[in-house]
Structure formats: C-alpha cells, structure tokens
Amino acid sequence: MTDKQWQQATRAARAGVDEDEQFGAVMPPLYLSSTFTFAGLGAARDYDYTRSGNPTRDQLGAALAELEDGAGAVITASGMAAIALTLELLPTGAAVVAPADCYGGTYRLLQRLAAKQRLNVVFVDQTDTAAVADALAGAQMLWIETPTNPLLRVVDIAKLCQMARDAGALSVVDNTFLSPALQQPLSLGADLVVHSTTKYLNGHSDVVGGAVVAKAQSQLTALQEWANTLGLAGSPFDSFLTLRGLRTLEARLRIHEENAAAVARALQEHPAVQRVHYPGLPDHPQHDLARRQQRGFGGMLSFQLRGGEPAVRRFLQAVQLFSLAVSLGSVESLVCHPASMSHAPFSAADRKAAGITDALLRLSLGVEAKQDLVADLTQALDAAAGSAALQLAGQTA
Ligand SMILES: *Cc1c(COP(=O)(O)O)cnc(C)c1O
C-alpha cells in the first residue's frame, strides 16, 4: 500500500492503514496472542510465537524501516534493549568509539561492558574529527549521537560514517533526538540507526520501547536472530501504541520545533540565562551543519542559568508548565536537571569533561501554545534571578 514517491508525513500517516482483508478495518488490528497455530505437522505459518515474530510488531518495524530507508527494523522492549542488541553484533574484545557526552544509559552500558572486558570502549569528543580518527584505528564500531544530549552539539554524520567505513568499523547513529522526520542517518552513510521509541516516535509518554533499523539485510538478519535468542522484543501492545503515535510524528514535530524556537529566543533575551544551546540559533557553533544535515532543528534545548544551584531550585519551584522529569519528545513539556537526573550515571569528572554543569537545565518542548510556554518560563526565570522576591519586598515596604 505504500508508494516510494510519498513524502515522510504521508508514509507515517498511512503505515498499515487499510490493509485488513478480513473485515476491511481501516486501522490495523492488534494481535496480542503469544502463540499461533501450525496449519498441520511441519506446516508453520508466518508466525508461530510472539517472542520470535508478531504481526503488530512487524507492522511498526516495517513503518520505521520505511521512514529511515532501511532494509528492516527490530522492535525492542526499550531503547537500551535496542542499544544492547546492536552491541551483540560485535565479538568479545572489539573496540567501540563512543561520544564523551553520550546518553547516560549508553554510557553506563558501555562502561560496564568495558569493566568486564566484553568490549573495549574509547569515549571521544566527536566534534574533534582528528580525535575520532585516532580512536578509530582498529575499532569495529563507531557510535554517533547528534544532536547530543544535553548540550545539543551537532556532528557531521556523513563525514564520521565515511571515517568509520575507511577504518573497517560499523557506524551506528542514535537518532532519538530528531527522529526520521528530521534526520535520516542511513541516507548519510550510517549502517545502523537506533531509537528510543519512548521519545518522539511514540510521542505521548506512555510507552517504553526501542528499535534498531539496519541498512543491509545481512545485519538485519543477525539482529533478528539475536533479538529472538535474547528475548528482548517489544510487546505487541506497545507496538500498537507506538504505531498510533508515529502517524502524527511530522505534525507533532512541526509544533515541537516552533515552540523550541520561540522559547530559545525568549531564554536568550532573559538576563537570568547565561547561555542557550539550540542548533536553530544562528550563534550555535554547528548551526550551518545542522541546517545542511537536518530537516529541522528539533524540539530539544538546554540552557545555563546564572546563579548556580540556588537559582536552579528557585526556577524549578516557580515553573508550572514544565514537569520535572526525565525523558523527552512527548506532547507535554518537560524540564530536566541533567547533572542529577539523566546524567547521574556519569562520574563528576566525566560530567565536567562533557560540559554538564550543575546550573544546566534541559527542556523538551511539548505541543502546548507557545505564548503560554514563554510566559511561564519568563516568570520562572524572574523568580530564579530573585527579581520576584525583590518586587515582593518592594510592595510590602
Ligand atoms: C531515552 C534514550 C535512550 C534509552 O531509551 P529507553 O527507551 O529509555 O531505554 C537512548 N538514547 C537516547 C538519546 C535517549 O534519549
């Protein structure tokens, strides 16, 4: 039912739609069954057991593979399961080059696998291509995240993937922060894309899930076999919900981005803010690269408050429309304090090296009205700066 000429938005909205031959259901049914009958002795059908394969999960996998332009996808129970699955492609002792400021869970997994000699891991600042080239000598996998979490640094996917290929290493891009609506790493030369579908793909903060999309059939087959062997496939119900969320991916991202742009400008103008990290701002160090490589700047940003941790506390107490929580990419706006939340797995020294200070806050912009978000942030920043307290003192005096 899909046409190769269709735009991403059309493909996402139409994924699995109007394909039911039994009843003509417009929306695809949910198959919760854990097991499927054999037609007879030795006559397996397309599906026999849901750990190995499930029609609902496959529908989501096919939709994601289409959006990422891959041979296929494996849907996993979480983003971390997708990352762990990808690392199964490597033999024991293989070297992995990963970003120094990678996602906290990825960092913890790589650290622990390195500690027990399962893998050799080198963390590098991936904006420093000479350092990446050095680290790639003898490596078997290059792990890429762009934009990075939480500082929104952007790295050149095409260049890094070419370097990996030259070194004989597989390249993997964690595309969680932008989704295929805004960035397609496989088209830029990556071998594999991983997602936490928990974030933008599902988009409603009610599913934890993940996916690995492979460019080549050979890697897809190996991933499918490992997913079945380890039993880390996603549940049919979660797949159903994620497919439902996926249909509005493009529409949601347009609003997420519009809100992020408005908030970034407002933050930049507020005296309580020292620095805003958003690739859409012309003064972002990789603004031009982001413009070239991405179809949009996304809905995530971070900023450095003046006044250290006391200001952070005042801000968080005052803010109303941003819930203090980890995760991102959903319809509701969230605020996160990376040093104590998403990046708590990092040692203090590694956090410092990655540029994550105690006064850094990360925002995931939802789809609320942008004037409400800007107004709420402005009053919370006023409170953070202490001006609200001063005004109050002025009134009572
Ligand atoms: C959330 C996240 C993950 C991990 O995904 P889970 O679904 O929480 O297991 C991996 N990478 C990035 C960039 C993330 O934001």
The ligand as an SDF file (V2000), in Angstrom:
LIG
                    3D

 15 15  0  0  0  0  0  0  0  0999 V2000
   15.9690    7.6420   26.2350 C   0  0  0  0  0  0  0  0  0  0  0  0
   17.1410    7.4390   25.3630 C   0  0  0  0  0  0  0  0  0  0  0  0
   17.7360    6.1860   25.2100 C   0  0  0  0  0  0  0  0  0  0  0  0
   17.2790    4.9700   26.0110 C   0  0  0  0  0  0  0  0  0  0  0  0
   15.9830    4.5880   25.7000 O   0  0  0  0  0  0  0  0  0  0  0  0
   14.9640    3.8880   26.7450 P   0  0  0  0  0  0  0  0  0  0  0  0
   13.7400    3.7330   25.9330 O   0  0  0  0  0  0  0  0  0  0  0  0
   14.8290    4.7930   27.9130 O   0  0  0  0  0  0  0  0  0  0  0  0
   15.5840    2.5780   27.1480 O   0  0  0  0  0  0  0  0  0  0  0  0
   18.7970    6.0830   24.3370 C   0  0  0  0  0  0  0  0  0  0  0  0
   19.2770    7.1460   23.6640 N   0  0  0  0  0  0  0  0  0  0  0  0
   18.7400    8.3710   23.7870 C   0  0  0  0  0  0  0  0  0  0  0  0
   19.3170    9.5100   23.0260 C   0  0  0  0  0  0  0  0  0  0  0  0
   17.6640    8.5640   24.6440 C   0  0  0  0  0  0  0  0  0  0  0  0
   17.1480    9.7940   24.7820 O   0  0  0  0  0  0  0  0  0  0  0  0
  1  2  1  0
  2  3  1  0
  2 14  2  0
  3  4  1  0
  3 10  2  0
  4  5  1  0
  5  6  1  0
  6  7  2  0
  6  8  1  0
  6  9  1  0
 10 11  1  0
 11 12  2  0
 12 13  1  0
 12 14  1  0
 14 15  1  0
M  END
$$$$
